[in-house]
Every structure is written in structure tokens, then in C-alpha cells.
Amino acid sequence: MVRGKKSYTLVEQLERTTSEIEDLEIHLKELKRSKKELEEQIKLNRLSELDKLIAASGKSFEEIKEFLGINLY
């Protein structure tokens, strides 16, 4: 025998909705943390690649800064 869909009271619906919101907020926080970690890994990879390019050029870091016209200090 097939049963019909259970009817939830308004209070039960509210509790289910509140629980779903909490679960989604936790998942969102996890995704944001993961995004931040991935962005940091990308940044470190780019810095590593840049360091290799500088080393391969045979020029010093100061020479590269001067060539680019960048004064960070």
C-alpha cells in the first residue's frame, strides 16, 4: 500500500527550514575556506614561477624592480 506524502505542521516546517539554513551556512563557510586556500596556493605558485623567471634572467631582484619601475618601499 502506498502512503501519501506526510503533512508537516508549521512548527515542523519551520524547524526543517531552520536546520537546512544552518546546514547551508556551514557548507558555505567550508566553501569560502576552501576558496581562500586555493587562492593562496595559486598566489604561492605564481610567486614561485616569478622567482624562477627572475633567476633564469640572470638579473637581481633589484634590477628587475628597477626595470619595471616599481618602488615598493
ZANU-184236 format. One line per field, with one value per atom (N, C-alpha, C): residue in three letters; atom name; z, x, y. Coordinates in pm, whole numbers, plus 32768, in hexadecimal, padded with zeros to 4 digits. Layout:
// residues N
residu <- (ala, ...)
atome <- (CA, ...)
z <- (Z, ...)
x <- (X, ...)
y <- (Y, ...)
// end
This chain:
// residues 73
residu <- (met, met, met, val, val, val, arg, arg, arg, gly, gly, gly, lys, lys, lys, lys, lys, lys, ser, ser, ser, tyr, tyr, tyr, thr, thr, thr, leu, leu, leu, val, val, val, glu, glu, glu, gln, gln, gln, leu, leu, leu, glu, glu, glu, arg, arg, arg, thr, thr, thr, thr, thr, thr, ser, ser, ser, glu, glu, glu, ile, ile, ile, glu, glu, glu, asp, asp, asp, leu, leu, leu, glu, glu, glu, ile, ile, ile, his, his, his, leu, leu, leu, lys, lys, lys, glu, glu, glu, leu, leu, leu, lys, lys, lys, arg, arg, arg, ser, ser, ser, lys, lys, lys, lys, lys, lys, glu, glu, glu, leu, leu, leu, glu, glu, glu, glu, glu, glu, gln, gln, gln, ile, ile, ile, lys, lys, lys, leu, leu, leu, asn, asn, asn, arg, arg, arg, leu, leu, leu, ser, ser, ser, glu, glu, glu, leu, leu, leu, asp, asp, asp, lys, lys, lys, leu, leu, leu, ile, ile, ile, ala, ala, ala, ala, ala, ala, ser, ser, ser, gly, gly, gly, lys, lys, lys, ser, ser, ser, phe, phe, phe, glu, glu, glu, glu, glu, glu, ile, ile, ile, lys, lys, lys, glu, glu, glu, phe, phe, phe, leu, leu, leu, gly, gly, gly, ile, ile, ile, asn, asn, asn, leu, leu, leu, tyr, tyr, tyr)
atome <- (N, CA, C, N, CA, C, N, CA, C, N, CA, C, N, CA, C, N, CA, C, N, CA, C, N, CA, C, N, CA, C, N, CA, C, N, CA, C, N, CA, C, N, CA, C, N, CA, C, N, CA, C, N, CA, C, N, CA, C, N, CA, C, N, CA, C, N, CA, C, N, CA, C, N, CA, C, N, CA, C, N, CA, C, N, CA, C, N, CA, C, N, CA, C, N, CA, C, N, CA, C, N, CA, C, N, CA, C, N, CA, C, N, CA, C, N, CA, C, N, CA, C, N, CA, C, N, CA, C, N, CA, C, N, CA, C, N, CA, C, N, CA, C, N, CA, C, N, CA, C, N, CA, C, N, CA, C, N, CA, C, N, CA, C, N, CA, C, N, CA, C, N, CA, C, N, CA, C, N, CA, C, N, CA, C, N, CA, C, N, CA, C, N, CA, C, N, CA, C, N, CA, C, N, CA, C, N, CA, C, N, CA, C, N, CA, C, N, CA, C, N, CA, C, N, CA, C, N, CA, C, N, CA, C, N, CA, C, N, CA, C, N, CA, C, N, CA, C, N, CA, C, N, CA, C)
z <- (8000, 8000, 8000, 7FA9, 7F9D, 7FFB, 8044, 80A0, 805C, 8083, 804F, 8091, 8059, 8090, 811A, 8178, 8201, 8205, 824D, 8262, 82DF, 82D3, 8345, 837D, 8400, 843F, 841E, 8437, 841E, 8473, 84EE, 8546, 850F, 84E0, 84A5, 8426, 83D6, 835D, 837F, 83E6, 8413, 8443, 8492, 84C5, 8453, 83F2, 837F, 832F, 831A, 82CE, 8319, 839B, 83ED, 83E7, 83F0, 83EA, 8362, 82F7, 8271, 8261, 8297, 8291, 82DA, 8351, 839E, 8352, 8315, 82C7, 8251, 820D, 819B, 81C6, 823B, 826D, 828E, 82C7, 82E5, 8262, 8201, 8180, 813D, 8145, 810A, 814C, 81D0, 8216, 81E7, 81D5, 81A5, 8118, 80C4, 803B, 8039, 808D, 8093, 80C5, 8128, 8159, 80EB, 80A4, 8037, 7FC9, 7FAA, 7F45, 7F6E, 7FEB, 801D, 8015, 8039, 8031, 7FA1, 7F45, 7EB8, 7E81, 7EA7, 7E7B, 7EAF, 7F2B, 7F65, 7F1D, 7EFD, 7EB3, 7E28, 7DE6, 7D62, 7D6E, 7DD5, 7DEA, 7E02, 7E55, 7E71, 7DF3, 7DA2, 7D25, 7CC6, 7CC0, 7C69, 7C9A, 7D1D, 7D54, 7D3A, 7D46, 7D2B, 7C98, 7C3F, 7BB0, 7B92, 7BD1, 7BBD, 7BEE, 7C60, 7C96, 7C34, 7BF9, 7B96, 7B1B, 7AEF, 7A7C, 7A9A, 7B12, 7B3A, 7B3D, 7B78, 7B80, 7AF4, 7A9B, 7A14, 79C3, 79E7, 799D, 79BB, 7A2D, 7A53, 7A93, 7AA5, 7AE2, 7B75, 7BC2, 7C4F, 7C5E, 7CD3, 7CF1, 7CE5, 7D16, 7D0E, 7C7D, 7C28, 7B9B, 7B59, 7B7D, 7B46, 7B74, 7BF5, 7C28, 7BDE, 7BCC, 7B87, 7AF6, 7AB4, 7A2A, 7A1E, 7A7E, 7A7B, 7AAE, 7AEB, 7B1F, 7B9A, 7BEA, 7C61, 7CDE, 7D33, 7DB3, 7E1F, 7E61, 7EC5, 7F4F, 7F61, 7FE7, 7FEC)
x <- (8053, 8000, 805A, 803D, 808A, 8051, 80AB, 8080, 808D, 803B, 8042, 80B4, 80D4, 813C, 8112, 8172, 8155, 8142, 80DC, 80C6, 8111, 815E, 81A7, 815D, 8162, 8126, 817C, 8145, 8192, 8211, 8208, 827C, 82E6, 82BB, 8318, 8358, 8307, 833D, 83A5, 8388, 83E6, 8468, 845E, 84D4, 8527, 84E4, 852B, 8571, 852C, 8565, 85DC, 85CE, 863A, 86B3, 869C, 8709, 874F, 8701, 873B, 878F, 8760, 87AC, 8830, 882D, 88A8, 890A, 88D7, 892D, 896C, 891C, 8950, 89B7, 89A2, 8A02, 8A87, 8A82, 8AFC, 8B43, 8AF7, 8B32, 8B6E, 8B2B, 8B5E, 8BE2, 8BEB, 8C68, 8CD9, 8CBB, 8D20, 8D4D, 8CEF, 8D12, 8D67, 8D46, 8D94, 8E22, 8E2F, 8EB4, 8F04, 8EC4, 8F05, 8F30, 8ED9, 8EF8, 8F73, 8F77, 8FE8, 906A, 9065, 90DB, 910A, 90AD, 90D0, 910D, 90D5, 910D, 919B, 91B3, 9239, 929B, 926F, 92C5, 92E7, 9284, 929D, 9302, 92F1, 934E, 93DC, 93EA, 946F, 94AC, 945A, 948C, 94BD, 9471, 9498, 951A, 9527, 95A1, 9619, 9604, 966F, 969A, 9637, 9656, 969F, 9674, 96B5, 9745, 975C, 97E3, 983C, 9805, 9851, 9872, 9813, 982C, 9899, 9895, 98FC, 9984, 998B, 9A0A, 9A3D, 99E3, 9A0A, 9A3A, 9A0B, 9A34, 9AC3, 9AF6, 9B7E, 9B86, 9B17, 9B13, 9AEC, 9B12, 9AED, 9A5E, 9A28, 99A2, 999D, 9A05, 9A0B, 9A0E, 9A57, 9A5D, 99D3, 998C, 9906, 98A7, 98AE, 9858, 9875, 98F5, 991C, 98EB, 98FA, 98CE, 9837, 97EE, 975C, 972F, 978A, 9767, 9710, 9725, 96D1, 9722, 96E9, 9726, 96C3, 96DF, 9681, 9695, 9702, 9720, 971D)
y <- (7F8B, 8000, 807D, 80DA, 8155, 81BD, 81F9, 8262, 82E9, 8344, 83CC, 8419, 848B, 84E1, 8512, 850A, 8534, 85CC, 85F4, 8683, 86AB, 8714, 8748, 87C1, 87CB, 883F, 88B9, 892D, 89A7, 89AB, 897C, 8979, 8919, 88A5, 8845, 887E, 88C1, 8900, 8969, 89B7, 8A1E, 89DE, 8974, 892F, 88F5, 88B8, 887F, 88EC, 895B, 89CA, 8A05, 8A18, 8A4E, 89F1, 8971, 890F, 8913, 891C, 8924, 89A1, 8A10, 8A8D, 8A7D, 8A43, 8A2E, 89D6, 896A, 8912, 895C, 89AE, 89F9, 8A61, 8A9F, 8B01, 8ABE, 8A47, 89FB, 89D9, 89AA, 8987, 8A02, 8A73, 8AEE, 8B16, 8B0C, 8B2C, 8AD1, 8A50, 89F1, 8A15, 8A3A, 8A61, 8AE0, 8B40, 8BBC, 8BA0, 8B47, 8B21, 8ADD, 8A83, 8A3C, 8A9E, 8AFD, 8B62, 8BB3, 8BDA, 8C29, 8BD9, 8B59, 8B04, 8AF3, 8AE1, 8AD2, 8B53, 8BC5, 8C45, 8C56, 8C2D, 8C38, 8BDB, 8B62, 8B05, 8B3D, 8B77, 8BB3, 8C25, 8C77, 8CE6, 8CB3, 8C4C, 8C14, 8BD7, 8B94, 8B5B, 8BC8, 8C35, 8CA4, 8CE5, 8CF4, 8D2E, 8CD3, 8C51, 8BF2, 8BF9, 8C00, 8C0B, 8C8E, 8CF9, 8D7B, 8D75, 8D35, 8D27, 8CDA, 8C70, 8C22, 8C77, 8CC8, 8D1F, 8D85, 8DBC, 8E1E, 8DDA, 8D63, 8D1A, 8CF8, 8CCF, 8CA9, 8D22, 8D99, 8E11, 8E39, 8E0A, 8E2F, 8EB9, 8EF8, 8F7D, 8F71, 8FD5, 8FD5, 9008, 8FF0, 9021, 90B8, 90FA, 918D, 91BC, 9175, 919B, 918B, 9122, 910B, 917A, 919C, 9209, 928B, 92A8, 9324, 9321, 92B0, 92A1, 92B7, 9284, 9293, 931C, 9364, 93E8, 93E0, 9379, 9365, 9384, 93D8, 93F7, 93CF, 935E, 932B, 9369, 93B2, 93E4, 9479)
// end
